[in-house]
């Protein structure tokens, strides 16, 4: 994928704007029924059947250390090559092409230790999360 074809999915958590690289994602959907995952950390909402594959579902706000939000309206499913993992988020705003984005130069860390870059858009900034890093951290947390 060339940089001109690159895109980002913008979504919100706790009223703040976040983004994922669209290439790291499989699908965005309404939350599906989930079943409990015994012994999983509280940020895991359960597991769901995603087109015949069992996928762990996580409240992304809770995973990042924010208070859990009951108005989670969308589920973002990661590309299967990354992990069988989906994130519940408040809402999805839109997809933004790379030519409408400037990358902040500095890599920063959230309080949880997850690193991110800032995307600078005409209508404000977004925190660009790396789905691969989130999946690795999620695996470590569930393995305990």
Secondary structure, 3 states (H helix, E strand, C coil): CCHHHCEEEEEEECCEEEEEEHHHEEEEECCCCCECCCCCCCCEEEEEEECCEEEEEEEHHHHCCCCCCCCCCEEEEECCCCCCEEEEECEEEEEEEHHHCEECCCCEECCCCCEEEEEEECCEEEEEECHHHHHHHHHHHHHC
